Amino acid sequence: MKILVRNLARSITEADLLALFESHGAVESCDLVLDNETGKSKGFGFVSMLDETQAQAAIAALNSTKQAGNKIRVKFAEEKAESGDQAIWPESE
């Protein structure tokens, strides 16, 4: 189950994010999104948890909590549409 974590403090590291979620269950992966030019956090990341029940518990426990001075937002990540999956409207006759 993929989880989106937003409004992270720029000082949070991937290890910090991982530790935050590991206290709620098994974490499959943890990715902090970094700026390509500066290498610093963009303030959001993704966590994948193996068990859906543990993921739901982590979201409930962590959403709207203060971490490193910031009130974080935690929710299930939505699937991103493929670039070729745009709606095609029928041409009018």
Secondary structure as UniProt FT lines:
FT   STRAND          2..6
FT   TURN            10..11
FT   HELIX           14..22
FT   TURN            23..24
FT   STRAND          27..34
FT   TURN            36..38
FT   STRAND          41..49
FT   HELIX           52..62
FT   TURN            63..64
FT   STRAND          66..67
FT   TURN            68..69
FT   STRAND          70..71
FT   STRAND          73..76
FT   TURN            83..84
//
